[in-house]
């Protein structure tokens, strides 16, 4: 496979039984083979996305001392600002060439999980920054729910299997800034090779190329020509839940050619997580004599904390 498959979410949400079944089949095959797809007709309002990109660019243009007012080092970077080079790929000591901002769940305080979720940080210098982030968060959460419904059908589960498990889940909207490269980065790249922690990741656009996905031949293939699509990939939690049936594929963001070092890159992925108490024990349908259970049982929160330690955020 030399490129990631492209699918139309409108086929899944349409009234056509045949189109819906084909979408489920094509999505399942893609997630078993490479773990990535590009999705069009995804329902993400482009004007909302454009507004957030403008706000994100303005935030990262603020002086460092202002951005550091929103630092969340003590909270593992789960809300607010994380500075340049702080995060690194699992198994690497080289800090990634990026800084980022996290929006977390916008949760009603009546929810039983509310005390366990840190509040979002509100940027006083940029009116509209947080409200723009909240609108895109909710839109991506809705699209992610539709993707998980298709995944549930592929796994012979009830279509709404994931609905209650992700309702007010611990999802994260991350706005990333890869600044211009001003000197030889040596071994560091914009984002070292890694797999995502969560169930699925929805990536809405990026201001420059750089994302690459590792295929079965051990070759990195660039993700290109997806301007009107979002990229949706399997994360480690879903791979664990399906006993490796669905693939959480290694990917990275490489540095641009030297003549483009002066160009920054922005990217906004949405990491869709379940509720913290949800079990990641392998689905019974994904375990048999040919595919024995590979992982010990744990909750989503236990797995998240383990991975945050491994990438240097806690």
N, C-alpha and C positions, 0 to 999 in steps of 0.2 A: 504494500500500500504506500503510494507516494504522495498522497494528500488525504486530508480528513474528509469523511463523507459529508454531504450537504443534504439536509432534510427540511421539510416544510411543516411547521407545527400546525398550520391550518388543516392539514390532512388528518391530524389526530383529533382536532376539535370540531371537524366537520360532521355532517349528518350521515356521511357515507360509511357504512360498515366496512366496506372493502378498503377504502382509503385509510381508515383508522387502523385496521389490522395490518396493512402493509407498513404503515409508519412504525407500529410496535415491533414488527419483525425486523425492519431495516435498522431501527435504533438498537435493538437487542444484539443484532449481529455486529454492528459497529462497536458497541461497548464491550463485547466479548473479544473482538479482534484488536482494537487500538485504543478504546476508551475515550475517544474524542469525536464530537460531531459539530458541524456548523448548522445553525437553525435560522431559517428566515420566517417571516410572519410571526414573530415572537411576542408581539404585543407590548414591547417596551416603547413608550413615547419618545420619539427622537428629540422633540423639543426639551423634554425633561433631561435627557442625557446631555444635550448640548449645554443647558444651563448649569448642570453639575460640573461638567468639564471646565466651564468658565470659572466657576467658584473654586474649584480645586486648583486651577492654575493661579488664581489670585492668592489662595491660602499659602501655597508653597513659595510664592514670591515675597511673603512677609519676612521681616528680619528674623534670624535664628532665635534671638532672645524672646521674641513674641511667640513663635511657634512652640518654644520650650515651655511656655506657660500651660500648654495643653498636653505635656508629656505624661505618659502613663506607665513608666517603667515599673513602678511598684505593683501595678495591676496586670503585669505581663503583656502590656501593649494591647489589651482587648478593647480599649476605648481611646479616642483621641490620637495624639501624635506620637510616632516613633521615629527617632532621628536616623540620619544617614549612616549606613553600615552596621546598624545594630543587629539586624536579623541575618542569619546565615543558613545555608542549606544543611540538612541533616548530614552529619559525617564530614562537614567542611569547617575549617577555621577562618576562611576568608569571608568577611562581611560583604553582603550584596551591595551593589552600587545604587542604593535607593533609600528613600524616606517615604513614610506613608501615614495615612489617617484611617482610623477605624470608626465606622458607625456600627453600633450594636442594635439589638432588638429594641424597637419602640414599644414598650410593653405597658399594658394597663396595670396599675398598681394593685388591682384586685386579683391578678393572677398569682397562683401559689408560687411561681418561680420568680416573681418580681424581686424579693429580697436577695436572691442569688445572682441577679444581673446588675452589674455596675451601671450607673446612669451614663447617658451620652454626655460628652463635653460640648458646650455651646460656645461657638466662636463669636466673641463680641465685636471683633473688628469687621466682620463680613455679614451684614444682614442678608438673610436668605440662604446662607450656606447650609445650615442644618435642615431647614425646611425642604430644600432641594434634595438633600441626601435622604430625608425620610420618604419623599415621594418616590424616588428611584428604588429605594430599599423595598417598599411595598410592591412596586411593579415587578421587580425581579423575584420577590417571594412568590407572587402569583404565578409567574411563568415557570418557576422552579417546581411549583406544586403540579402543574400540568405535565412536566417532564417526568416527575416521580410517579405520576399515575400511569404513564406509558410504561415505565420501567416495572412497576408492580404487575401489570398485565403480562409483560414478557416473562416475569418470574412465576407466573401462575398464581398470583395473589389477587385478592380483591382490589379493584381499581383504586379505592380510597384508603388502602392499607397505610400509606405514609401520612395521610392528612392529619390525623390526631397526633402523630409522632413529631411532626414539624410545626404544629400550631404553637406560636410564641416560642419557637426554638431559638437556639443560641447562634443564629446566623450572623455573619459579619459582612458588611460592605466596605471594601478596602479601596481607597483612592491612593494610587502609587505615583510618585514622581521619581523618574530616573534623571538626575541632573546631567548637564553637559559633562563630558569626560575631559578633564583639563590636564591630565598627565597620564603616563603609561600605567594602566591598571594592573599590570603584571598578571597574577592568576585570578583576580577578581572579575566577575562579570555581573551584568545587571541583575540577574537572578540565577543562582546556581541550580544545577539539575536537582529536581525534587519531585515529590508527589504531594498532592493536596491532602489535608487532614480530613475533610468533611465528607458529606454524602455526595453532592455534586457541586461543581463550580460553574457559574454563568459569567462569562467575560463579555462585557459590552464595549466593543471597540478598543482601539489603542491608537495613539497619535503617530506611531511609527512601527515599522516591522521589527521583528526580533524574536517572537515566540516560535519555539521549535519543539517538536514532539518526537519521542523515540519510538520507532516502529519495531516490528518483530525481527527484522534483520539487523537490529542494533545500529540503525542509521537515523540521524536526526533529520526530520523533514520540516521545512518552514510552513507556518500557517499563514497563507496569503489569500488574496482575492475573496475576502469575506466581509466586505464593507457594509452590506445590508443584512448581515447575519450576526448572531451572537454565537460564541463558542461555548459549548457545554461539555464538561468532562467529568468522569468518575473520580471520586476521592477515595481515600483509604478506608473511611468508615463503611462506604457501600461495598468496596472490595471485601472487607472483612465480613460484613453481613452476608455476602453471597459466597463466602468461602473461596474467593478468587475466581468465581465464574465471570464477574464483570471486572474489567481491568482498570486499576488506578495507574495510569501511564506516566512514566518519567517525562518531564518537560523542563524547559529552561528559557531564559530570555538572554540572548547573546548581545554582546556589544556591537554597535554599528561599525562599518568600515571607518578607518581613521579620518577620512575626509568629512564624515558626518558626526564626529565626536562632539562638535559644538552644538548639536541639536538635542534638546531634552526629549524625553518620552513620558507620556502619561498613560495610565491604564487603570481600569476600574473593574475588578472582579468581585463577584458576590459569592461568598462561601456559605452554602446552604447546610446548616447543621440541624440535627434533631434537638428535641428537648434534652436537657442534661441527664435525666434519669433513664432515658431510653436504652434498652439493652442492645448491644452489638453482637450478641450470640448468633452464630451462623444459622440461617434459615434452614429448617429441616429438609426442605426440598432441594437444598444445595449440598447436602451431605449424603454420601452413600459409600459403598465398598470401593468404588473406583476413585472417589474424591473424599477421603476421610477428613474429618474436621481438623483445620490447621491452627486455629487460634483459641486461646483461652477466653472465656466469657469476660466481658467488662461492660461498663456503661459508657455512654458517649462522653460524659464529663471526665471519667477516669482516663480514657484514651486521649482526649484533648490535652489534659494536663501533662501526660507523658510526652506528647509530641512537642508541646510548647517548651519543655525543658530541653529537648533534643535540638531545637533550632535557636536556642539562646534567648528566648523572651522571658523565661522565668528560671 
